Structures are given as structure tokens and as C-alpha cells.
Amino acid sequence: MNVYERQRRIAERTKRIVSDSRLYKLAGNAVTVNVIFEIGKIIKKVNDKN
């Protein structure tokens, strides 16, 4: 089972006990520093081209 499959299964189980709005808030808090760093690198590349 790969990471995405595991995450999908966890999300399905969580949806049974947590409201959709609360689930969206929890997912929003799950963004890691690495993700933000990579997004920043992409934004910098785009800005440097302009």
C-alpha cells in the first residue's frame, strides 16, 4: 500500500466521525514546511522570469 492509498483510507475513516468543515480545517493545518518551501521556490522562478 502506497502513501496515497493509506492517506485515502485514513480520510475515509475520519469522515465518519468528523464533520466536513472540521476535516477541511484539519487538512489545512497539515501543510508542512517542505511544501511551503517548494511552493516558494516555484513562485520565485515565476517572478524571476518576469
Backbone torsions as a table, in degrees:
resi	resn	phi	psi	omega
1	MET	NA	127.0	-179.9
2	ASN	-85.6	175.6	-175.2
3	VAL	-61.7	-41.9	-177.2
4	TYR	-66.2	-39.6	177.3
5	GLU	-63.6	-43.0	178.6
6	ARG	-62.9	-42.8	178.8
7	GLN	-64.2	-39.0	179.5
8	ARG	-63.6	-42.7	179.5
9	ARG	-65.5	-40.7	177.5
10	ILE	-63.0	-42.3	179.6
11	ALA	-62.6	-40.5	179.4
12	GLU	-63.7	-42.3	178.4
13	ARG	-67.1	-39.3	-177.8
14	THR	-67.0	-36.2	-178.9
15	LYS	-61.7	-24.8	-179.8
16	ARG	-71.8	-26.8	-174.6
17	ILE	-115.7	-8.6	-177.8
18	VAL	-125.2	139.8	178.9
19	SER	-66.0	157.6	-179.6
20	ASP	-58.6	-44.5	-177.6
21	SER	-63.3	-40.0	178.7
22	ARG	-67.7	-37.3	178.6
23	LEU	-63.2	-40.5	177.8
24	TYR	-64.1	-39.8	178.2
25	LYS	-64.4	-42.5	179.1
26	LEU	-64.3	-41.6	180.0
27	ALA	-65.2	-37.2	178.3
28	GLY	-63.4	-31.1	179.3
29	ASN	-80.5	-5.3	-174.7
30	ALA	-91.9	4.4	179.7
31	VAL	-72.8	125.8	-176.5
32	THR	-89.5	165.2	177.9
33	VAL	-60.2	-37.9	-179.4
34	ASN	-61.1	-39.9	179.8
35	VAL	-65.0	-47.4	179.4
36	ILE	-61.6	-39.8	179.1
37	PHE	-61.1	-45.7	-179.7
38	GLU	-65.5	-40.1	177.0
39	ILE	-61.7	-42.7	178.2
40	GLY	-60.4	-39.9	178.3
41	LYS	-63.2	-40.3	179.2
42	ILE	-66.0	-43.6	178.8
43	ILE	-61.4	-41.9	179.2
44	LYS	-61.6	-43.2	179.0
45	LYS	-59.4	-44.3	-179.2
46	VAL	-64.7	-43.5	179.9
47	ASN	-65.5	-36.6	-179.9
48	ASP	-68.0	-28.3	179.2
49	LYS	-73.4	-28.0	-177.4
50	ASN	-90.6	NA	NA
